[in-house]
Amino acid sequence: MKIHELKSNLEKDYDLVAFVDLADLREQHSAVYDLFKSIRQDVFNDTQRIVLYSQHNPEDKFLQHIVNAAKLIDIGEFFILIVCPYDLDISLQNLVIDIEKTKDFQQPKYVVSDSLCPLPFTHQTADQFNNLKPCCKFIGKTGKWENRSLKQEFKNEAMQKIRDQMIRGEYPAGCSKCWHIEATGGTSVRKNALVRYEKVLHEYLDDIAIREIEWSPTRLCNFKCRICRSDASTSIAAEELKFTKDVSYREVLKDFLYQEKNNDNLLRIQQLADLEKLESLHILGGEPFMWQSLETFLNILIESDRSKNISLVLNTNGSHWSDLIMNKIINNFKGVEFVVSLDDVAERFEVTRGSNWDLIEGNLKKFSNLQSNIFKVSLAVTVNLQNVLYLQSVIDLADKFNFNISWIYLEDPKFLCIDNANEKTMQMVQEKYKNHTNNELKSIAHRMSVSKPCNGKEFITYADMLDTRRKQNFKETHKEIYEAMSINTHI
């Protein structure tokens, strides 16, 4: 049957909203999404149809791509009619007719992949060493923010390899942390990104560009968190300098502290302001409010007229408050989110994070009072062996202030990772969370149940060492976990 005859015959029974060759919907990932958006109606009549035709046999992945687009754009599958000479096993309507030659199917540009993550297509992380990678959880690095621009590094061979692997449905080795979390039922960075980008990912897969930056411009920090290390916090570095006997290590620490004291990062700030498609800027530390160039940085973005199109995210430990900075942030950016790193509460918080709890709780109240459609606050909870038995207290705090929680899983150092608990600790977590109403806590119980029990000696040695240095008493503030991890440490 000729194409014009097909259309004429269908018009006798249906009101055709669209009549499109399937080949045209393979040339870009967003093509079918754009079609559906252009013809979408709140209500279709029973006789209306979106007709997609071809003489070729559309592969299952292509049909799934069409179904995915229909769901996202909210078009009922009943109104989509696939016409071809083949009987298709699909939820869409299928009319089997021999038709004349249509456009050939070229190499498809659409993506249907179980391993797909939006971040390598949209996101760049620059850590405190100026190493570049797709996200904070990626193992290894894909570039260095030195002689080449961010734009150049984003399109380099290493990043393209990751994107190509995901398009083919492969699982890049550098992404193994997310695969591990998902395999045990947890919420990974990849899963969070898929939710965040759901409504726009089809556009961004056809237009690969940096839309989101996660940057740690400073390592200045007033906290000595027990999950942190000397190359990420000046306070811990200063403590290490005080206690280490290693002469070469002392020189490394001195150099690090000098560099951070004199670090302004102004050249990198200008590069960020030049990213024309930047939508979200995530600033981490150290503690961003201690960065001497924070106000200058905000002013550059505001004066360049870029800030009104950028959502700003700041990770903070919650110990600082500046009315001047807060006013600049709230009044000049498209959206603002403060992510407060907080793993425990009250006395336990003071030991593991190293600050006054009353100060933090007071600032949390201030943050809470500012919440609006533009200003959001969430808690970043890093799950590790020190707090794994006390997570309910953080959930209660989030509920009290109406904050969302972003769950993060500590992988290094290994002796603080929940995969490396001893048998007693695993049993306690199972008893506490296996039937919990919170799905994240249930997934933690499951993850630990499939891990191999480890000896707790390194965990206890580390806790005792910091107690001695800092004149603290983790043994009492975290009595449950300390006693559980102490069992059989001699083995």
Summary of the structure (lengths in Angstrom):
residues: 491
radius of gyration: 26.8
end to end distance: 78.8
largest distance: 89.1
contacts: 1557
relative contact order: 0.07
helix: 47%
strand: 14%
